[in-house]
């Protein structure tokens, strides 16, 4: 077995309650620098809506796409997935063509800030720059009018864009400085069969891109998967019966990515199910290989005590794992600085208790 390249106690999933990329890097380095392998830029500003960024900055601006319906939200901003605008592929277009990927522009700009802070020893030398890239079904989730017709055409164009723009990302960022996380939330919901606009091919919409996209990343770059149930409008968008679907997805990703998978993030249950052994039991079937497993069992509603309960339940079925938030820091109406400090305190207290 190869040496595991990620071995920390904590994963930062991506978004952080910071005002800017520099703020996120500084806070991340100070609070978590000894616990993580990589730092994200916090997905601040327009990136805060996750794939809403793709919807507005990539899809809406594409000449091959038409708007079928705008949001019905009285605020003008979608409040949940059923209020997002609806898109369709323009008649006569067999494969959508996207010119460039704005997410890559943001990543390259953020890396410049990361590198400057690392050169000034604000960020520890061992940390990499982490980028979260949405998988196709997550990025292309607004083709609801005629899904069977439009989604394959949009997704094919998106995969072509990913392949092309990964090259641009790797020209700007040395592969050994980079950690890429494939973000999958709508994929999980799709496989669970709870998205009313999709068909029964949800597994292939996840499995196909696994076999095609991850192998495009050079081995020097760390790669992980974020398997989640979404936070739009709240956690979770769908409450899973147990870990079975995420285990199946994780095992497939490790086996079929065509390269090393360095970490797996798997969202956990609601706090009320902290001691529900049936939820955690499928973890016995997890085959992570050389990947570090991070269970998304840190919830802001019950702090250290809640994490201790979920950690104890998970430990019945999985020997060695790190922890993470259930998703990103998508909390409304909280003091961001205090939320980040509390996250560090809670995680450290549990790690200390377990190692002691």
Protein Blocks (a to p, Z undefined) as FASTA:
>chain_A
ZZdfbfcfbdcfkiacdfbfklmmmmmmmmmmmmpmbdcehigajllnommmmmmmmmmm
pmkbccfbdcfbfnlpafbfklgccddddehiabdcdfbdfklmmmmmmmmmmmmmmmno
macfkbccddddddfklmmmmlmklmmlmmmmmmmmmmmmmmmmmmmmmmmpcfklpccd
dddfklmmmmnopafkbcfklmmmmmmmmmmmmmmpcfklccdddddebjafbdcfbdcf
blmlmmmmmmmmmmmnopacfbdcdddddfklmmmmklmmmmmmpcgkjaccdddfbcfk
lmmmlmmmmmmmmmmmombdcdddfbdcddehiafklmmmmmmmmmmmmmmmmmZZ
